[in-house]
Amino acid sequence: MEFWVSLTEMLVNVSILAAAVVAVFKLRVFSLLSRRFRSEVECSHYTLPGGRVVFVGEYTIHNTGERPITLSDVQVRLVGATKAGPVLAADEDAVLAERTYFTSEGAYEGLGRIEAGERSIFPLRCELDELPSTTYLIGSFRWPYKREPASFYGLYVMTDGGLAAEPTCVRSPPLQDTTA
């Protein structure tokens, strides 16, 4: 009888250990505890009587992971474009408009914590004397985790005639924080 009791205890211990190994493997393989997000921008503009232009841009951060994301600050910048041969690039020295959200202060406090499956939208609305035909909307943020996320560069091109363009939506692939 004592043999069966010790065998049962050993089998229980082995099964608990095996379950723990499977759980760790599952969490690492499927990245269930990683911080993942997806960014996108949406832009449009409107020409006012007299030629001034209202630009409307939104930088959106989606939490696609299972853990909440905490943001320290978010910056949205509208910059001109430059050409290097046939290649377009953002001219970060030609800032047309800029807005920084400090998510630990006042009205923006709720935007700084994005729960799993939720999103936060950070708008940039500005009135300009003129809008270049090609611009970039750059969205960036900081968080308290180890890896600094890359900035998002969204290209906006005005349509012919300077009429309000269809909203342009550019998406980035989901990124993962490898520090769990």
PyMOL CGO cylinders between C-alpha atoms (Angstrom):
from pymol import cmd
from pymol.cgo import CYLINDER

trace = [
    CYLINDER, 0.00, 0.00, 0.00, 2.82, 2.38, 0.84, 0.3, 1, 1, 1, 1, 1, 1,
    CYLINDER, 2.82, 2.38, 0.84, 4.28, 1.79, -2.61, 0.3, 1, 1, 1, 1, 1, 1,
    CYLINDER, 4.28, 1.79, -2.61, 1.11, 3.11, -4.28, 0.3, 1, 1, 1, 1, 1, 1,
    CYLINDER, 1.11, 3.11, -4.28, 1.00, 6.20, -2.06, 0.3, 1, 1, 1, 1, 1, 1,
    CYLINDER, 1.00, 6.20, -2.06, 4.60, 7.13, -2.87, 0.3, 1, 1, 1, 1, 1, 1,
    CYLINDER, 4.60, 7.13, -2.87, 4.01, 6.42, -6.58, 0.3, 1, 1, 1, 1, 1, 1,
    CYLINDER, 4.01, 6.42, -6.58, 0.92, 8.64, -6.56, 0.3, 1, 1, 1, 1, 1, 1,
    CYLINDER, 0.92, 8.64, -6.56, 2.81, 11.46, -4.82, 0.3, 1, 1, 1, 1, 1, 1,
    CYLINDER, 2.81, 11.46, -4.82, 5.61, 11.22, -7.35, 0.3, 1, 1, 1, 1, 1, 1,
    CYLINDER, 5.61, 11.22, -7.35, 3.16, 11.29, -10.30, 0.3, 1, 1, 1, 1, 1, 1,
    CYLINDER, 3.16, 11.29, -10.30, 1.40, 14.34, -8.84, 0.3, 1, 1, 1, 1, 1, 1,
    CYLINDER, 1.40, 14.34, -8.84, 4.72, 16.18, -8.46, 0.3, 1, 1, 1, 1, 1, 1,
    CYLINDER, 4.72, 16.18, -8.46, 5.79, 15.26, -12.00, 0.3, 1, 1, 1, 1, 1, 1,
    CYLINDER, 5.79, 15.26, -12.00, 2.46, 16.41, -13.46, 0.3, 1, 1, 1, 1, 1, 1,
    CYLINDER, 2.46, 16.41, -13.46, 2.65, 19.75, -11.59, 0.3, 1, 1, 1, 1, 1, 1,
    CYLINDER, 2.65, 19.75, -11.59, 6.19, 20.28, -12.87, 0.3, 1, 1, 1, 1, 1, 1,
    CYLINDER, 6.19, 20.28, -12.87, 5.14, 19.37, -16.43, 0.3, 1, 1, 1, 1, 1, 1,
    CYLINDER, 5.14, 19.37, -16.43, 2.19, 21.80, -16.26, 0.3, 1, 1, 1, 1, 1, 1,
    CYLINDER, 2.19, 21.80, -16.26, 4.51, 24.58, -15.09, 0.3, 1, 1, 1, 1, 1, 1,
    CYLINDER, 4.51, 24.58, -15.09, 6.92, 23.92, -17.97, 0.3, 1, 1, 1, 1, 1, 1,
    CYLINDER, 6.92, 23.92, -17.97, 4.04, 23.92, -20.48, 0.3, 1, 1, 1, 1, 1, 1,
    CYLINDER, 4.04, 23.92, -20.48, 2.68, 27.20, -19.05, 0.3, 1, 1, 1, 1, 1, 1,
    CYLINDER, 2.68, 27.20, -19.05, 6.07, 28.94, -19.32, 0.3, 1, 1, 1, 1, 1, 1,
    CYLINDER, 6.07, 28.94, -19.32, 6.53, 27.62, -22.85, 0.3, 1, 1, 1, 1, 1, 1,
    CYLINDER, 6.53, 27.62, -22.85, 3.04, 28.77, -23.87, 0.3, 1, 1, 1, 1, 1, 1,
    CYLINDER, 3.04, 28.77, -23.87, 3.53, 32.26, -22.44, 0.3, 1, 1, 1, 1, 1, 1,
    CYLINDER, 3.53, 32.26, -22.44, 6.88, 32.70, -24.20, 0.3, 1, 1, 1, 1, 1, 1,
    CYLINDER, 6.88, 32.70, -24.20, 5.84, 31.21, -27.55, 0.3, 1, 1, 1, 1, 1, 1,
    CYLINDER, 5.84, 31.21, -27.55, 2.56, 33.06, -27.83, 0.3, 1, 1, 1, 1, 1, 1,
    CYLINDER, 2.56, 33.06, -27.83, 3.93, 36.26, -26.19, 0.3, 1, 1, 1, 1, 1, 1,
    CYLINDER, 3.93, 36.26, -26.19, 0.87, 36.52, -24.02, 0.3, 1, 1, 1, 1, 1, 1,
    CYLINDER, 0.87, 36.52, -24.02, 2.54, 38.84, -21.54, 0.3, 1, 1, 1, 1, 1, 1,
    CYLINDER, 2.54, 38.84, -21.54, 4.32, 41.12, -24.00, 0.3, 1, 1, 1, 1, 1, 1,
    CYLINDER, 4.32, 41.12, -24.00, 3.40, 44.73, -24.67, 0.3, 1, 1, 1, 1, 1, 1,
    CYLINDER, 3.40, 44.73, -24.67, 2.25, 45.01, -28.27, 0.3, 1, 1, 1, 1, 1, 1,
    CYLINDER, 2.25, 45.01, -28.27, 0.86, 48.01, -30.11, 0.3, 1, 1, 1, 1, 1, 1,
    CYLINDER, 0.86, 48.01, -30.11, -0.07, 49.19, -33.57, 0.3, 1, 1, 1, 1, 1, 1,
    CYLINDER, -0.07, 49.19, -33.57, 0.14, 52.81, -34.72, 0.3, 1, 1, 1, 1, 1, 1,
    CYLINDER, 0.14, 52.81, -34.72, -1.64, 54.59, -37.53, 0.3, 1, 1, 1, 1, 1, 1,
    CYLINDER, -1.64, 54.59, -37.53, -2.26, 58.10, -38.78, 0.3, 1, 1, 1, 1, 1, 1,
    CYLINDER, -2.26, 58.10, -38.78, -5.19, 59.62, -40.58, 0.3, 1, 1, 1, 1, 1, 1,
    CYLINDER, -5.19, 59.62, -40.58, -4.92, 62.99, -42.29, 0.3, 1, 1, 1, 1, 1, 1,
    CYLINDER, -4.92, 62.99, -42.29, -7.05, 65.46, -44.22, 0.3, 1, 1, 1, 1, 1, 1,
    CYLINDER, -7.05, 65.46, -44.22, -7.02, 69.16, -45.04, 0.3, 1, 1, 1, 1, 1, 1,
    CYLINDER, -7.02, 69.16, -45.04, -9.51, 71.85, -45.95, 0.3, 1, 1, 1, 1, 1, 1,
    CYLINDER, -9.51, 71.85, -45.95, -8.85, 74.99, -47.96, 0.3, 1, 1, 1, 1, 1, 1,
    CYLINDER, -8.85, 74.99, -47.96, -10.48, 78.09, -46.45, 0.3, 1, 1, 1, 1, 1, 1,
    CYLINDER, -10.48, 78.09, -46.45, -11.62, 81.19, -48.33, 0.3, 1, 1, 1, 1, 1, 1,
    CYLINDER, -11.62, 81.19, -48.33, -8.54, 83.36, -48.71, 0.3, 1, 1, 1, 1, 1, 1,
    CYLINDER, -8.54, 83.36, -48.71, -6.22, 80.39, -49.26, 0.3, 1, 1, 1, 1, 1, 1,
    CYLINDER, -6.22, 80.39, -49.26, -5.41, 79.40, -45.68, 0.3, 1, 1, 1, 1, 1, 1,
    CYLINDER, -5.41, 79.40, -45.68, -5.44, 75.66, -44.99, 0.3, 1, 1, 1, 1, 1, 1,
    CYLINDER, -5.44, 75.66, -44.99, -6.75, 73.72, -42.01, 0.3, 1, 1, 1, 1, 1, 1,
    CYLINDER, -6.75, 73.72, -42.01, -4.84, 70.46, -41.54, 0.3, 1, 1, 1, 1, 1, 1,
    CYLINDER, -4.84, 70.46, -41.54, -6.34, 67.68, -39.42, 0.3, 1, 1, 1, 1, 1, 1,
    CYLINDER, -6.34, 67.68, -39.42, -4.15, 64.74, -38.44, 0.3, 1, 1, 1, 1, 1, 1,
    CYLINDER, -4.15, 64.74, -38.44, -4.74, 61.98, -35.91, 0.3, 1, 1, 1, 1, 1, 1,
    CYLINDER, -4.74, 61.98, -35.91, -2.07, 59.69, -34.48, 0.3, 1, 1, 1, 1, 1, 1,
    CYLINDER, -2.07, 59.69, -34.48, -3.68, 56.57, -33.03, 0.3, 1, 1, 1, 1, 1, 1,
    CYLINDER, -3.68, 56.57, -33.03, -2.03, 53.97, -30.80, 0.3, 1, 1, 1, 1, 1, 1,
    CYLINDER, -2.03, 53.97, -30.80, -3.82, 50.61, -30.48, 0.3, 1, 1, 1, 1, 1, 1,
    CYLINDER, -3.82, 50.61, -30.48, -2.91, 48.21, -27.68, 0.3, 1, 1, 1, 1, 1, 1,
    CYLINDER, -2.91, 48.21, -27.68, -2.89, 44.78, -29.38, 0.3, 1, 1, 1, 1, 1, 1,
    CYLINDER, -2.89, 44.78, -29.38, -1.31, 42.96, -26.42, 0.3, 1, 1, 1, 1, 1, 1,
    CYLINDER, -1.31, 42.96, -26.42, -2.76, 41.52, -23.24, 0.3, 1, 1, 1, 1, 1, 1,
    CYLINDER, -2.76, 41.52, -23.24, -1.17, 44.01, -20.84, 0.3, 1, 1, 1, 1, 1, 1,
    CYLINDER, -1.17, 44.01, -20.84, -1.93, 47.71, -20.35, 0.3, 1, 1, 1, 1, 1, 1,
    CYLINDER, -1.93, 47.71, -20.35, 0.45, 50.20, -21.94, 0.3, 1, 1, 1, 1, 1, 1,
    CYLINDER, 0.45, 50.20, -21.94, 1.47, 53.33, -20.05, 0.3, 1, 1, 1, 1, 1, 1,
    CYLINDER, 1.47, 53.33, -20.05, 2.66, 56.34, -22.06, 0.3, 1, 1, 1, 1, 1, 1,
    CYLINDER, 2.66, 56.34, -22.06, 4.82, 59.12, -20.60, 0.3, 1, 1, 1, 1, 1, 1,
    CYLINDER, 4.82, 59.12, -20.60, 4.27, 61.62, -23.41, 0.3, 1, 1, 1, 1, 1, 1,
    CYLINDER, 4.27, 61.62, -23.41, 3.14, 61.64, -27.03, 0.3, 1, 1, 1, 1, 1, 1,
    CYLINDER, 3.14, 61.64, -27.03, 4.36, 64.02, -29.73, 0.3, 1, 1, 1, 1, 1, 1,
    CYLINDER, 4.36, 64.02, -29.73, 2.63, 64.66, -33.07, 0.3, 1, 1, 1, 1, 1, 1,
    CYLINDER, 2.63, 64.66, -33.07, 4.50, 66.74, -35.66, 0.3, 1, 1, 1, 1, 1, 1,
    CYLINDER, 4.50, 66.74, -35.66, 3.65, 67.88, -39.16, 0.3, 1, 1, 1, 1, 1, 1,
    CYLINDER, 3.65, 67.88, -39.16, 6.82, 68.35, -41.20, 0.3, 1, 1, 1, 1, 1, 1,
    CYLINDER, 6.82, 68.35, -41.20, 7.66, 69.03, -44.81, 0.3, 1, 1, 1, 1, 1, 1,
    CYLINDER, 7.66, 69.03, -44.81, 9.16, 66.52, -47.21, 0.3, 1, 1, 1, 1, 1, 1,
    CYLINDER, 9.16, 66.52, -47.21, 12.51, 66.57, -48.94, 0.3, 1, 1, 1, 1, 1, 1,
    CYLINDER, 12.51, 66.57, -48.94, 13.82, 64.65, -51.94, 0.3, 1, 1, 1, 1, 1, 1,
    CYLINDER, 13.82, 64.65, -51.94, 17.09, 62.78, -52.20, 0.3, 1, 1, 1, 1, 1, 1,
    CYLINDER, 17.09, 62.78, -52.20, 17.01, 61.85, -55.87, 0.3, 1, 1, 1, 1, 1, 1,
    CYLINDER, 17.01, 61.85, -55.87, 13.66, 60.14, -56.43, 0.3, 1, 1, 1, 1, 1, 1,
    CYLINDER, 13.66, 60.14, -56.43, 13.27, 59.19, -52.76, 0.3, 1, 1, 1, 1, 1, 1,
    CYLINDER, 13.27, 59.19, -52.76, 11.02, 61.21, -50.44, 0.3, 1, 1, 1, 1, 1, 1,
    CYLINDER, 11.02, 61.21, -50.44, 11.99, 61.67, -46.81, 0.3, 1, 1, 1, 1, 1, 1,
    CYLINDER, 11.99, 61.67, -46.81, 10.71, 63.69, -43.87, 0.3, 1, 1, 1, 1, 1, 1,
    CYLINDER, 10.71, 63.69, -43.87, 12.42, 67.06, -43.44, 0.3, 1, 1, 1, 1, 1, 1,
    CYLINDER, 12.42, 67.06, -43.44, 12.41, 67.18, -39.66, 0.3, 1, 1, 1, 1, 1, 1,
    CYLINDER, 12.41, 67.18, -39.66, 13.96, 70.67, -39.68, 0.3, 1, 1, 1, 1, 1, 1,
    CYLINDER, 13.96, 70.67, -39.68, 10.89, 72.06, -41.51, 0.3, 1, 1, 1, 1, 1, 1,
    CYLINDER, 10.89, 72.06, -41.51, 8.33, 71.70, -38.71, 0.3, 1, 1, 1, 1, 1, 1,
    CYLINDER, 8.33, 71.70, -38.71, 4.97, 73.14, -39.78, 0.3, 1, 1, 1, 1, 1, 1,
    CYLINDER, 4.97, 73.14, -39.78, 3.06, 72.32, -36.58, 0.3, 1, 1, 1, 1, 1, 1,
    CYLINDER, 3.06, 72.32, -36.58, 3.74, 70.38, -33.41, 0.3, 1, 1, 1, 1, 1, 1,
    CYLINDER, 3.74, 70.38, -33.41, 1.83, 69.24, -30.36, 0.3, 1, 1, 1, 1, 1, 1,
    CYLINDER, 1.83, 69.24, -30.36, 3.05, 67.35, -27.29, 0.3, 1, 1, 1, 1, 1, 1,
    CYLINDER, 3.05, 67.35, -27.29, 0.71, 65.56, -24.91, 0.3, 1, 1, 1, 1, 1, 1,
    CYLINDER, 0.71, 65.56, -24.91, 2.05, 65.01, -21.40, 0.3, 1, 1, 1, 1, 1, 1,
    CYLINDER, 2.05, 65.01, -21.40, -0.17, 62.14, -20.36, 0.3, 1, 1, 1, 1, 1, 1,
    CYLINDER, -0.17, 62.14, -20.36, 0.45, 62.58, -16.64, 0.3, 1, 1, 1, 1, 1, 1,
    CYLINDER, 0.45, 62.58, -16.64, -1.10, 66.06, -16.58, 0.3, 1, 1, 1, 1, 1, 1,
    CYLINDER, -1.10, 66.06, -16.58, -4.69, 67.25, -16.41, 0.3, 1, 1, 1, 1, 1, 1,
    CYLINDER, -4.69, 67.25, -16.41, -7.00, 66.62, -19.32, 0.3, 1, 1, 1, 1, 1, 1,
    CYLINDER, -7.00, 66.62, -19.32, -4.67, 64.13, -21.05, 0.3, 1, 1, 1, 1, 1, 1,
    CYLINDER, -4.67, 64.13, -21.05, -4.17, 61.88, -18.04, 0.3, 1, 1, 1, 1, 1, 1,
    CYLINDER, -4.17, 61.88, -18.04, -6.68, 59.27, -19.26, 0.3, 1, 1, 1, 1, 1, 1,
    CYLINDER, -6.68, 59.27, -19.26, -4.95, 58.98, -22.64, 0.3, 1, 1, 1, 1, 1, 1,
    CYLINDER, -4.95, 58.98, -22.64, -1.73, 57.78, -21.05, 0.3, 1, 1, 1, 1, 1, 1,
    CYLINDER, -1.73, 57.78, -21.05, -2.96, 54.32, -20.07, 0.3, 1, 1, 1, 1, 1, 1,
    CYLINDER, -2.96, 54.32, -20.07, -4.21, 52.10, -22.88, 0.3, 1, 1, 1, 1, 1, 1,
    CYLINDER, -4.21, 52.10, -22.88, -5.86, 48.87, -21.75, 0.3, 1, 1, 1, 1, 1, 1,
    CYLINDER, -5.86, 48.87, -21.75, -5.72, 45.67, -23.80, 0.3, 1, 1, 1, 1, 1, 1,
    CYLINDER, -5.72, 45.67, -23.80, -7.85, 46.00, -26.93, 0.3, 1, 1, 1, 1, 1, 1,
    CYLINDER, -7.85, 46.00, -26.93, -8.27, 49.77, -26.55, 0.3, 1, 1, 1, 1, 1, 1,
    CYLINDER, -8.27, 49.77, -26.55, -6.78, 52.77, -28.35, 0.3, 1, 1, 1, 1, 1, 1,
    CYLINDER, -6.78, 52.77, -28.35, -5.90, 56.40, -27.73, 0.3, 1, 1, 1, 1, 1, 1,
    CYLINDER, -5.90, 56.40, -27.73, -6.16, 59.10, -30.40, 0.3, 1, 1, 1, 1, 1, 1,
    CYLINDER, -6.16, 59.10, -30.40, -3.88, 62.15, -30.38, 0.3, 1, 1, 1, 1, 1, 1,
    CYLINDER, -3.88, 62.15, -30.38, -5.08, 64.85, -32.81, 0.3, 1, 1, 1, 1, 1, 1,
    CYLINDER, -5.08, 64.85, -32.81, -3.12, 67.65, -34.44, 0.3, 1, 1, 1, 1, 1, 1,
    CYLINDER, -3.12, 67.65, -34.44, -5.35, 70.40, -35.82, 0.3, 1, 1, 1, 1, 1, 1,
    CYLINDER, -5.35, 70.40, -35.82, -3.73, 73.50, -37.19, 0.3, 1, 1, 1, 1, 1, 1,
    CYLINDER, -3.73, 73.50, -37.19, -4.37, 76.43, -39.52, 0.3, 1, 1, 1, 1, 1, 1,
    CYLINDER, -4.37, 76.43, -39.52, -1.52, 77.19, -41.91, 0.3, 1, 1, 1, 1, 1, 1,
    CYLINDER, -1.52, 77.19, -41.91, -0.86, 79.93, -44.47, 0.3, 1, 1, 1, 1, 1, 1,
    CYLINDER, -0.86, 79.93, -44.47, -0.12, 77.16, -46.95, 0.3, 1, 1, 1, 1, 1, 1,
    CYLINDER, -0.12, 77.16, -46.95, 0.32, 73.40, -46.91, 0.3, 1, 1, 1, 1, 1, 1,
    CYLINDER, 0.32, 73.40, -46.91, 3.10, 71.87, -49.02, 0.3, 1, 1, 1, 1, 1, 1,
    CYLINDER, 3.10, 71.87, -49.02, 1.87, 69.26, -51.48, 0.3, 1, 1, 1, 1, 1, 1,
    CYLINDER, 1.87, 69.26, -51.48, 3.76, 66.50, -49.68, 0.3, 1, 1, 1, 1, 1, 1,
    CYLINDER, 3.76, 66.50, -49.68, 4.13, 66.34, -45.90, 0.3, 1, 1, 1, 1, 1, 1,
    CYLINDER, 4.13, 66.34, -45.90, 4.79, 63.82, -43.18, 0.3, 1, 1, 1, 1, 1, 1,
    CYLINDER, 4.79, 63.82, -43.18, 2.85, 63.40, -39.96, 0.3, 1, 1, 1, 1, 1, 1,
    CYLINDER, 2.85, 63.40, -39.96, 5.25, 61.99, -37.38, 0.3, 1, 1, 1, 1, 1, 1,
    CYLINDER, 5.25, 61.99, -37.38, 3.90, 60.36, -34.25, 0.3, 1, 1, 1, 1, 1, 1,
    CYLINDER, 3.90, 60.36, -34.25, 6.15, 59.30, -31.41, 0.3, 1, 1, 1, 1, 1, 1,
    CYLINDER, 6.15, 59.30, -31.41, 5.76, 58.40, -27.78, 0.3, 1, 1, 1, 1, 1, 1,
    CYLINDER, 5.76, 58.40, -27.78, 7.79, 57.44, -24.75, 0.3, 1, 1, 1, 1, 1, 1,
    CYLINDER, 7.79, 57.44, -24.75, 7.01, 54.82, -22.17, 0.3, 1, 1, 1, 1, 1, 1,
    CYLINDER, 7.01, 54.82, -22.17, 8.75, 53.64, -19.00, 0.3, 1, 1, 1, 1, 1, 1,
    CYLINDER, 8.75, 53.64, -19.00, 9.71, 50.22, -20.41, 0.3, 1, 1, 1, 1, 1, 1,
    CYLINDER, 9.71, 50.22, -20.41, 13.19, 49.24, -21.57, 0.3, 1, 1, 1, 1, 1, 1,
    CYLINDER, 13.19, 49.24, -21.57, 12.90, 49.54, -25.35, 0.3, 1, 1, 1, 1, 1, 1,
    CYLINDER, 12.90, 49.54, -25.35, 12.21, 52.95, -26.87, 0.3, 1, 1, 1, 1, 1, 1,
    CYLINDER, 12.21, 52.95, -26.87, 9.54, 52.60, -29.60, 0.3, 1, 1, 1, 1, 1, 1,
    CYLINDER, 9.54, 52.60, -29.60, 10.28, 53.89, -33.09, 0.3, 1, 1, 1, 1, 1, 1,
    CYLINDER, 10.28, 53.89, -33.09, 8.52, 56.97, -34.40, 0.3, 1, 1, 1, 1, 1, 1,
    CYLINDER, 8.52, 56.97, -34.40, 5.74, 56.50, -36.94, 0.3, 1, 1, 1, 1, 1, 1,
    CYLINDER, 5.74, 56.50, -36.94, 6.08, 58.40, -40.23, 0.3, 1, 1, 1, 1, 1, 1,
    CYLINDER, 6.08, 58.40, -40.23, 2.86, 58.86, -42.18, 0.3, 1, 1, 1, 1, 1, 1,
    CYLINDER, 2.86, 58.86, -42.18, 3.04, 60.39, -45.66, 0.3, 1, 1, 1, 1, 1, 1,
    CYLINDER, 3.04, 60.39, -45.66, 0.32, 62.84, -46.71, 0.3, 1, 1, 1, 1, 1, 1,
    CYLINDER, 0.32, 62.84, -46.71, -0.05, 63.99, -50.33, 0.3, 1, 1, 1, 1, 1, 1,
    CYLINDER, -0.05, 63.99, -50.33, -2.52, 66.70, -51.36, 0.3, 1, 1, 1, 1, 1, 1,
    CYLINDER, -2.52, 66.70, -51.36, -4.79, 65.96, -54.30, 0.3, 1, 1, 1, 1, 1, 1,
    CYLINDER, -4.79, 65.96, -54.30, -4.86, 68.08, -57.46, 0.3, 1, 1, 1, 1, 1, 1,
    CYLINDER, -4.86, 68.08, -57.46, -6.64, 71.39, -57.14, 0.3, 1, 1, 1, 1, 1, 1,
    CYLINDER, -6.64, 71.39, -57.14, -6.00, 71.70, -53.40, 0.3, 1, 1, 1, 1, 1, 1,
    CYLINDER, -6.00, 71.70, -53.40, -9.41, 70.31, -52.52, 0.3, 1, 1, 1, 1, 1, 1,
    CYLINDER, -9.41, 70.31, -52.52, -9.96, 68.30, -49.36, 0.3, 1, 1, 1, 1, 1, 1,
    CYLINDER, -9.96, 68.30, -49.36, -8.27, 64.97, -49.90, 0.3, 1, 1, 1, 1, 1, 1,
    CYLINDER, -8.27, 64.97, -49.90, -9.70, 61.64, -48.95, 0.3, 1, 1, 1, 1, 1, 1,
    CYLINDER, -9.70, 61.64, -48.95, -8.49, 60.65, -45.51, 0.3, 1, 1, 1, 1, 1, 1,
    CYLINDER, -8.49, 60.65, -45.51, -5.23, 58.80, -45.79, 0.3, 1, 1, 1, 1, 1, 1,
    CYLINDER, -5.23, 58.80, -45.79, -4.69, 55.95, -43.41, 0.3, 1, 1, 1, 1, 1, 1,
    CYLINDER, -4.69, 55.95, -43.41, -1.25, 54.40, -43.10, 0.3, 1, 1, 1, 1, 1, 1,
    CYLINDER, -1.25, 54.40, -43.10, -0.73, 51.44, -40.79, 0.3, 1, 1, 1, 1, 1, 1,
    CYLINDER, -0.73, 51.44, -40.79, 2.39, 50.00, -39.23, 0.3, 1, 1, 1, 1, 1, 1,
    CYLINDER, 2.39, 50.00, -39.23, 2.85, 46.32, -38.39, 0.3, 1, 1, 1, 1, 1, 1,
    CYLINDER, 2.85, 46.32, -38.39, 2.34, 45.32, -34.73, 0.3, 1, 1, 1, 1, 1, 1,
    CYLINDER, 2.34, 45.32, -34.73, 5.49, 45.65, -32.66, 0.3, 1, 1, 1, 1, 1, 1,
    CYLINDER, 5.49, 45.65, -32.66, 6.38, 43.70, -29.57, 0.3, 1, 1, 1, 1, 1, 1,
    CYLINDER, 6.38, 43.70, -29.57, 8.26, 44.55, -26.45, 0.3, 1, 1, 1, 1, 1, 1,
    CYLINDER, 8.26, 44.55, -26.45, 10.51, 41.60, -25.77, 0.3, 1, 1, 1, 1, 1, 1,
    CYLINDER, 10.51, 41.60, -25.77, 10.82, 42.48, -22.10, 0.3, 1, 1, 1, 1, 1, 1,
    CYLINDER, 10.82, 42.48, -22.10, 7.95, 40.79, -20.31, 0.3, 1, 1, 1, 1, 1, 1,
]
cmd.load_cgo(trace, "trace")
